[in-house]
Amino acid sequence: MNNVLIAFLETIQIVITIYMWIIIISALISWVRPDPYNPIVRTLRSLTEPVYGFIRKVIPTTFGMIDIAPMIVLLILIFLNNLIARYAF
């Protein structure tokens, strides 16, 4: 396989992994009452809310007080990461 394609796919895997950590951190922060004016909280929300909003339009994700949108996004990202890993190697 072409080395450029492998490098591109590895870069995509790194980006997916970083975004997965962003989602995990955002979900953990949502369990406490974060300051909405904190720059870190605002950055995390601006990175995750567009994806959550799209998922919430397609699938109802609220069950009582629990929002499972982060889990759905994480499952999709894990699937994509595994798909790329199988294709590249």
Secondary structure, DSSP 4 states (H G I P E B T S, - for coil): --HHHHHHHHHHHHHHHHHHHHHHHHHHHHTS---TT-HHHHHHHHHHHHHHHHHHHHS--EETTEE-HHHHHHHHHHHHHHHHHHHH-
